[in-house]
Amino acid sequence: MIRNKPLKLLFYLCLLITAFLVGYKLYLNFVMEDFEALHTRQVERIHDNTPPGDAIRFAVVGNINNSVGIFERRIIPELNSAGLDFLVSAGNAVSGGGEDKYRALYGTLQQLELPYLLTFGPHEYEDFGSFRFYDHFGPHFYSVRTGNARLIFLDSTGKTPWQWQIRWLKDSLSQDTSNARILFIGHPPVKPSSQALFADEEDYLQPEAFRDALMEVIKSRDIDLVFSANQALYDQQTVGDTDFITTGGAGGLVLNTETSFYHYVDVQVTPDGDIQHAMQRLDVGQHPVLKQLEALWFFVYSLFYTGFVNFILILTVFLAITIKLYQLIFVGKNYYPDYDLDPTPWLEKPLRVAMFTNNYLPFIGGVPISIERLRRGLESLKDTVLVVAPRYKDQPEQEANVLRVPSLVAMGSNREFRVANIFLGRVRKRVRCFRPDIVHLHHPFWLGSLGLFIARCLKIPAVYTYHTRLEHYAHFVPLPGMLFRNLISHALIKHFANRCDGVIVPTYSTEEYLRMIGVTTPTFVQPTGIEYERFQAVQPAEVEKLRQQLGLTNEKVFVSVSRLSNEKNIDFMIEAIDKLRRETDVPFRFLMIGDGHQRDRLQGKIEALELTDHFQLVGPVKPEDMALWYNLGDAFLFASKSETQGMVILEAMSAGLPVVAVRSSGIEDVVRDGYNGFKTPENQSQWLARARQLLENDSLRHQLSDKARDFAADYSVEQFARDVRTIYATTLAAHEKRRQAERLSWLGTKG
């Protein structure tokens, strides 16, 4: 593990560089000062250099492709010293239409000492570049008069309808009095005599009707010379009285052959319209052995502008992927627990445990009750526990070793969910003064995140108990439900659990879920304890008194305990009970214990179904009274699919209640079908059939009741606390072993 640290640092450094370069691209796109209508200023400069009637001399380049190595460093110095009047790009001045490519081109063109004009080619058009070209330079097709020559620029990309361009071209030339006419168009209207590598029909002027119409205008309107780019070669052909030149060697990929090489074209036009042009080949010093490698290098260098934007961006991404793959493939992993750990030193002394939870008593729920039982169990073993929890309005006035944190926000119909103020410095100070040996986290966010942060600051291990299936609580989150349910909730659990030193899960099915989502932290299966003896101590007289208070006579009683919330599937049970009362002659009452934000809606549904004689919302019951209410029942019905263990099911079994539940991760390991109850798919007919079976078959119900009570006996709070304490000690032993290994490694590097 120690030897992986430099590799991990390099991996995160790559990610940091990638993030920086992405930020730089955003800066280019959205922060840098804009430039616009450059062609307007360039035309004015050209007119100043070439008054009417003068000879003109200019250079034509194609496929600059944001090149620095060739165009900026090799061609521009030659152009600046050649005595030219201006420069024309025949297309593909940029390697793509992105904003950073246009800004990079602008920086390159700033090196020119002569004015310039650009043809709107296929690279200028791609990646939504058409509007950028229009903003930064000007229209996609236009013409310029210079000396006694007419320069015409057409759009071959399809952005502008070709029929409109042909009409415009005819009208413009019908009134033109220049002695020479030169046309620039990005896609060649005539195929070069030597085909470029990988060339296809789309590299030439399309559609065919546009090509035919343009060739007719070229012939009938006496156009003398046509320049195109889009092919990495030099080619000259004559059709009729017109020369067609394809020039694509100003910086893009070339093959360094007799047709594909770096070059530009020098054009001279006399006042009487005589045109002379000469190709100027650029000698890049091709070594016979490294010829192809140099061509590839120039391509890579010019493709990724200046070597520190796209080139390093892609390089670092691939390097990060390479490192990750190396870790996955070559770095050995031990998937088995470390059996050499000795937890004895920590089992033999009292421990100081800091627990962090987003809800706690007096809020009634499975997590607060589980925490409270664990706290009492640990304290009975002489450990000291500090519980860090939100502050509630009706909390006890005197609480030993409970740090209440004021709330920023209270949510829910009864304001039962509190968002504690984790930014208070006194919370961190109090925990430091407590000097915990280990931190126990009961939620993967907010106060749980604060607890993990404090554990890292104190350099002590942190253990996380996975209590809650977050994906079933999407209705509480201000995010798109499917996004939270299918992605965010699982990613949150995985990220948090993998930052902890140990994870406690209540069932084996829950452990399997964590492994499936990618949790690699050591996991301990430890069901929550129940106060088994208290359920056996309930007196029959107390049960009979409660029956009388509820007006029960000879009815069988179904009991369920749950928060009245969407994820608990209460509607499923209401609808099933409505059907059951119509299908059986056995009198019964369903007592739903619990409270929540859905209470009013559920009560309205019960009344609408005229079900009040059979289904009763009891409301909240104090934890110390729950044993009595469980003993009131004959069977326990449950339909929630959001449980990780279903502690209420074990409590019901402690009171001898057989269970009918919907199959889920928290049910699989505690309900044994046909032994202590039944579990069914989320199918109302099947679930209802099992509930009816327990209602009508007294012999079966008594048989399952005895098995349920025996099963629950193995889950006492005392044993629960001892087992969790062993988990603490094992985690502390592993933490100390890592610290010693790191210390030895550090001493080895110093030595």
N, C-alpha and C positions, 0 to 999 in steps of 0.2 A: 504493500500500500504506500510506503514511504517513497519507493522509486517512481511511483506514478505521479507524484506531486509536480515535478517539473513539466511533465507532459500535460497535466491538467492546466498548469499556468500558461503554457504555450497555446493550448486549445482556447482558453478564455481570452488570451491576448489576440488571437486571430478573430474571435468574435467581436472584440473591442475595436479592432482595426476596421472590420467590416461595418460595424455600426457607425464609426467615424466617417467612413467614405460614403455611406448612404446619407448621413447628415450633410456631407459636403455637396452631394448631388442635389439634395433638397435646397441647400443654400444657393446653388447655381440657378435653380429653377425659380425660387420664390423670393430671394433676398437681394441678389445683385441688381444693380441699376440697369434699366432697360435701354436698348438701342433700337431705333426704328427708322424706316425709310432711308436706308443707307444708299440705295441706288440714286435717290434724288441728288445727294451731294456728289456722288461719283460721276454722274452725267455732267454736272456743272464743271467739275475738274477736267473731264474729257473735252468739253467744248472749249475750255480755256487753253488746253494743250493743242487742239486741232481745229483752228478756225476754218470756215468754209473755203474750199478751194485748195487747201493744203494737202500734202501727202500725209499718210498716216502709217504708223508701224505699231503693231501690237502682238502680244503672245496669246496663244490659246492652249489651255491645259484641260485635261479631263481626268476624272476619278482622283481628286485630291484626297478624298476619304479621311479628312482630319489628320493627314500625315504630318508628322513633325520631322522624322528622320530623313525623309526625302524632300517633301515640298518645302517645309519651313527652313530646314537647315541647308539644303543643297540647291533647290531650284530658285527660291526667292532671292538669295544673294546674286545669282546670275542675272535674274530679271532686273534687279535694281541697278545693275551696272551695264545693261545692254542698250541703254538709250531708247527704250520703248515709250510709247505714249500711254498705253494702258494694258490691262490684262483682262481676258475673258475666260471664265470657267464654262466648259461645254456640258457640265452636269456632274452630279455626285461630288460636290465639293465637301459634303459631310458624309460621315459613315452611317448616319441614321438621323431621323428627324427629331430626336429628343432635344430638349432645351440645352442640356449640357454640351451637345455636339455643336449646336449653333453658336453658343458662347465660346467654345474652343476655337471654332473657325474664325470668329470675330477677332480673337486674340492673335491668331496666325496672320490674318489679313492686315492687322495693324503693323506687321513687319514690312509690308510693301511700301515703297516710296512712290508708287504710281497708282492711279485710280483703277478700279476693277468693276466688272459686271458679272453676274451669275446667271446661269441657265437653271431653270426649275426642272430638276431631274428626278429619277425614281427614289434616290436616297433622301433628297430634300422633302419628298412627299410622305415617306413611310413614318410610322410612329406618330401620327397626327401632326406631322411637320408642316403641312400646307399652310396652316394659319400662322405658324411661326415665321415661315419664309415671307409671307405677305406682310406681317408686322415689322420684321427686322429689315427686309430689303425692299419689297414692293410687289407689284402685280406678277402673276405667274406667266403672262405673255405680254410682250411690249416691243417697241422698236426705238432705235436711237440713230440720229443722223450725225455723222462725224466726218470732217473733211468733205469729200465728195462721195462718201460711202454710206449705205444704209445697212445697219445691223438689226437683224430681226430675231427675236427670241420667242419660241413656241413652247407650249406645255404638252409633253407627250405622256403624262401620267394618267390621263383620264379625269383629272380633277376638273378641268375646263372642257366642255363639250367640243369635240373636234370640228363639228359643223360650224359652230360660231367662230372658231379660230380661222377656218378656211375662208369664211365670208369676210372677216376682218382683214385677213391677209390680202385678199383680192382688192378690197376697197383701198387699203393703204398703198399698195403697189401701183394701182391705177393712177394715183396722183403723185407718185414719187418721181423726182427729177435727178436722182443721184446717178453717178456713173458706175457704181459698183454696188452689188447687193450680196450680202453674206448672211446665211441663215444658221441659227444655232438651235438644236433640238436634242434632248437628252437621249432618246432611243434612236439608233441608226435606222433611217428609212431604207437603206440598202445593206444587204448582208455583206460583211467583209469577205474578201476572197479567201482568207485563212480563218477558219473557225476557231474561236476561243475555247479553251477547255471547259466542259460542262455547260456550254451555251445551249439555250433552247429558244423556242419561238417567242417567249415572253421577253427576251432580251432585246427584241427588235420592235420597231414601231407597230403598235396595234391600235385599232383593228385594221384589217386589210383595206377596208373602205377609206380610212383616214390616210393610209399609206398611198393608195392610188390617187386620191384627191390631191395630196400634197405633191406627189411627183408630177401631176398635170400642171399645178400652179408653178412649180419650179421651172418646168419647161416653157410654159406660155408667158411667164412674167420675167424671164431672163435673170434668174438667180444664178450667180456665178460660182458660189462656193457654199457647201453645207458641212457644218461641223457637228459631230455627235460624240458621245462618250459611252458609258455603260458596258464597254468591253475592255479588258485589260490588254490592249494591243494597239499597234499602229497599222492603219490600213488606208490606202488611197485608191479610189476608183473614179473613172470618168463615165458618166452617163449622159449622152448628148453633148451639150456644151458646158456641163456642170461637173465640177470636181466634188466628190463625196469623201470626206476624211473622218475616220474614226480614230479618236485619240484618247487613250486610257492609261497613261503612264505617269501621272503626276504624284503618285504616292500610294495607291492601292496595291493589291496583290498582283504581281507580275510573275511570269515564269522564267524570265531571263533567257528567252529564246530569240530567234531571228525576227519574230513578229511581236512578242510580248516583252517589253523592256521599258525602262524609265525614260521619259522624253517630254518635250513640249514642242509646239509649232510656232515658228516665227513668220508673221504675215505682214506684207508691205503692200499698200495700195497707193498708186500714183494719182495725181489730180485728174488725169483723164480716164481713170478706172482700170488701169492695168494692175492685176493682182499677181503677186509673187509670194510663194510660201515655201518654207523649208523646215523640215523636221530636225530638231536639235536633240540628238541622243545624249543621255546622261550616263557618263561612265562611272559606275559605282564600284569598280575594281573587283569584278567577280573572280574569285579564286577558283581554279578548275575543280578542286576537290570539294570545296565548301559552297559551290554554286547554288545547289538546291537548298542547303541549310540557311544561307544568307537570304534567299528569297522568302523562305518561310519566316525568318526572323523579322525582315522588313514588314511582312504582312502583319505579324503579331504586334510589332511596335507601332505601326501606323493605325491598326484597328483600335487599339486601346490608347486613347489620346494621352500624351505626355507621360505615360508609364506609371502614374500614381492615382488614376481614377478607376477606369474600368479594368485595367490590367491587374492592379493590386487587389481590387475588389474581388474579381473572379479567382485570382491566385489564392487569396486568404480564405475564401469560401472552400475551395478545393483542398487547401491545406488543413482546414478545420475538419473537413469530412475525412481526409486521410488519417488524421490523428485519431478521430473517433473510431474509424474502422480498425486501426491498429489496436486500440484498446479492446475492441470487441473480439478481434481474431487472435491476437498474439499474447495479450496479457492474461495470465492464468487467473482463474477465479475458483474459489472454494465455496461451493453451494451448500456445504454442510455446516452445522453449528460448530463452534469451537469447544471441543470437549475437554480441553485442558484448563478451562476457567475454574477457579476455586472461589466460590462465593462465601466461604466460611468466615473470613475476617469481618465481613459486613453483617453476616447473620448473628454474630456473637456480640454485637454492640447496638445500642439504640440508634435509630436513623432519624434524621431531620428531613421531612418531605414537604416541599411547597407544591400545592395543587392549584392549577389555574382552570377556571370554568366560566363559561358565558351565562350559566344559570345555576341557581342554588336555592336551597330552602330560604324563604317560605314558598318559592315557586314549586309547584307539585309537578313532577315529571320523573321519568325513568333515570335520567342522568343525575339530577340532584339527590335522589334517594340512593342511587348506587354510590355516589361520592360520600354521602353521609354515613352509610354503612361501612365503607372502607375506612373512613376516618376513625370511627369508633373502634373498629377491629384493630387498626394499627395502634391506636392509643392504648388499647388493652394489652398490647404486646410491648408497651413502654416506649414506643416511638413518639415523636413530636410532629404534629401536622399543622401547617399554615395553609388555610384555604383562601385564595384570592378570587373574589366573586363580586358581581354587581350589587349595588345597594338597592333595597326594596323598601317601599313605604311602610309595610307592616312587619318588617324583620324584627327579631328579638332585640331588646335593648342591650343586653349583656351577652356577648359571644366571645368565648376564649379562642384565641388563635384563628380568627376569621377576619381577613382584611377586606372591608367593603369599599368598592370603588364607585364613586358617583357616576351617574349615567349621562351620556350626551343626548341619547334619544331613547324613548320607550315606544315599542310597537305592539300591535295586537289590540284586540277589542278591550282587553283588560290590562293593557300595557304590561303584559307578562314578559315580553322579550326586551331585554335591556342591552343597549350598546354602551358599554362602560368607557370612561375616559382614560384610555391607556397612556395618555401623554403626561399624566401627573408624575412629577419627579419623586414625590413621596412614596409612590407605590414601589418603584425600583429600590429606593433607599430602605424601605421597611423589609423588603425581601432580602436585601444584602445583609441587613442587621440580623435577620433570622438565621443566616448562614446555613442554607440547606445543603444536604449531601446529594440530593437528587431532586429533579423537577418532574412533576406528573401533570401532563396536559390532557384536558378532556374535550377540547374542541380544536379544529385545525385552522382557526383564524381568530382574529381580534385578541381577546385575552390569552388565547392559546399561543398566538404569535408573539405576544409580549413575553410570555413565560419562556418560550424557546430562545428569544433574544437574551433574556436575563441569564438563562443557563449557559449560553455561549460566552457571555461576558464573564461569568463566574467560573467558566471552564469546568462545569460539572455536567453529567449526562442528563438527558431529557427522555422521558418515556411518554408515549402517547397512547391513550385508549380510544379505539375506534368505536364510538357509541352509536353513531347516527348515519343512516344512508342519506347523504345530502341530496341525491338526485330526486328524492321524493318531496323535497321542500322547495321546488322551483317556484311555486306560487307565492313564496315569501320574498323572492329576490327580484329587484327591479331590473331584470334582464329578460331577453326573449327566452321563454320557457324551454324550448327544445335545445337552444344553445347551452343553457345552464345544465339541463338534465343529461344531455348526451356528451358534453365535452368538458365544460368548466368544472363541474362538481368532481368528476373523476380525476382531472388534472390537479385540482386543488388538494385532494386527498393524497395523491401520489407524491406531489412535490413536498407537502408537509411531512408525510410519514418518512420519506427518504432523508429528511434533514434531522430526524430524531435518532436516538441511539437504540430504541426498542419500541415495539408496537404491541399493545395488548388487544386481543380480539376475543369476543365472547364465545365464538363457535368456529368449527373447522370450515364450514361453508363460507363464513366471512373471511377467514384466512385465504381461502382459495380466490375470492374476489380480489383481495389486495394483490395477490401474486399476478392475477390476470391483467391488472391495470399497471403493473410494473413496479410495485413496491419491493425493494430489495433489503430493507432494514430487517434485522432479526425480529421474528414475530413469535409471540407467546399466546397460546389459546388458554384463556382463563375466564370462565363464566362468572357473572356477577353473583355475589352471595345473597342469600335470603335468610330472614330471621325465622328459621324453621320451627324452633321451639315455641315461639310466640303464637304460631298458628295452631299448635297442638293444645295450648293452654286456654283456648276460648271455651267458656262454660255454656252448656246447652240452654240454661236459663236466660243468658244474655242474648242468645240467638232467638229464642222464643219471644222475648220482649221486643226485639227489633222487628220481628214478623208482625207483631200486633201493631206497632207504630206505623208500619207500612200498609196495614189493612190486609195482610195476606192470610188466607185461610188454608185451603187444601191445595193451592197452586204449587206446581213445580216452579223452581226459580232458575232462570238463566242469568248469569252475571257476566259483565264485560267491564274492563277498565281501560280507559283510553282518553287522550286529549281529544276534544271535539274539533278536529281539523281535517282538511281535505285528504291528507296523506293517510289517515287512519281508516278510510273506507267505511265510514259509518252508514252511508246511504245504502251500501250493499246489504248490511244487516237489517236495516229498517224494511227494505223491500222484501227480504227473505222472511222476516217475521210476519209481515203482512200476509204472505202466502201460507205460512205455517199455520196460522190461526184458522184458516179456511180448510185445512187438510186434516186437522187432528181434533179429537174430542177431549183430549187431556187438557185440563186448565193449566195455564202457565203465565208467568210474568217475566219480562226481560228488564233487568236493572242495568242501565248504562251509567257507570260511575266515571266522573271526570268533567272537566269544563274546558271551554275554548271559544275561539272567535266565531265558530259555526253554530253555536248553541241555538240562537234564535231561529236560524234557517231550518235546522233539524227539527226543532219543536214544531215549527209551522208545517213541516212535511208530515210529522206524526199526527198532528191534528187533522190535516187534510185527508189522510188515509183512515181517520176515525180509529186510530190505533192506541189511544191513550190508556185503555184498560189493559193492554198487553205490553207496551213499550214505554218505559219511564226513564227520563233523563234525571238521574239522582242529583247531579252536581258534584262538586269536589267533596272529598272525604279526607279528614286528617290522617296522616300516615299511621299514627298510633291506633287508629280505629279500623284500619283496613282488614286486619285479621278477622274481625267480627263480621264484616260485610262479606268477605269471601266464604266464611262458614255458613252464611245464610243460603248460599247457592247449592244447586244440584249439579250444574255443569257450567263450564266456562266457554263462551263463544267469542271468537276473535276473527277479524278479517283484514287487519292491517298488513301491508306488504313493505312497510318502511322500517321494520325492526332489525336490529343487528343481533339481538338475543331474545327479546320478549320476556323481560324479567317478570312481568305480571303473570305470564303463563306458569312460571315456576312457583310463584306465590299462590296461584290458584290450585296447583297440584299439591302444595303444602297443606291446603285446606281440604284435600281429598276430592277436588273437582276434576273430572275428566274434561278434555279440551277438544273443541272442534275449531280448527284454524285453517286459513288459506295458506298454501305453501309459499314460503319465502325464505330468504337466507337466515333469518332469525328464528325460524320455526323448525327447519330441517333437523337440527341436532337435539332439540328438546322434546318434540312431539314424536313419539314412536307409534306409527299407525297401527291401531288395533291393540296396543299395549296400554298406553296411558291416555289415549284419545284418538282423534282422527285428523288428518290433514288432507285437504282437497285442492285441486286447481281453483283458480278464481272463476268458478262456475257455480252460479247460484243454485241450480237444481241439485248438484252433487253435495254442496255444502249444506243445503236445507235437508237433504235426505239423511245426512249424518246427525244433524241436530234433532230431527224427528226421531231417529233411532234411540238416542239417549233419553229423549223425553218419554217415549212409550215403553221402552224395554228396561224395567227396573233391575233385572238380574244383570244385564250387560253393564248398566251404569255403575252398579255396586262393584262389579269385578274390576272395571277400569279405574274406579275411584281408589281402590286399595293399591293398585299398581302405580297410580299417579303419586300417592302419598309416599310410597317407598322410593320412587325415582327422585323426588324432591329432597329427600333426606340427605343426599350427597352434596347439597349446595348450601351448606351453612355459612353464615357470615364469618365465623371464626376460622374455618378452613380457607375461605376466600382471602382473608387478610394474611394468613400465613403464606399462601401461594403467591400473592402479589409481593409480599416482602422478599420471597425467594427471587422473584423476577427483578426487583430492585437490586438485590445483592449480586445477581448474575450480570446485570448491566453495569454496575459499578466495577465489577471485576474486569469486564471487557474494556471499560473505559481506562482503567488503570494500566492494563496490559498495553493498550495503544500508546499511552503517555510514556511508558517505559521504553517502548520500541522507538518512539520519536526521539527520546532523550539519548538513547544509545546511537541512533543514526546521526544525531547532531554532533555528539562527541567524536564519532568516527570521522566526520567531515573535518572537524577541527584538528584531529590528530593527523 
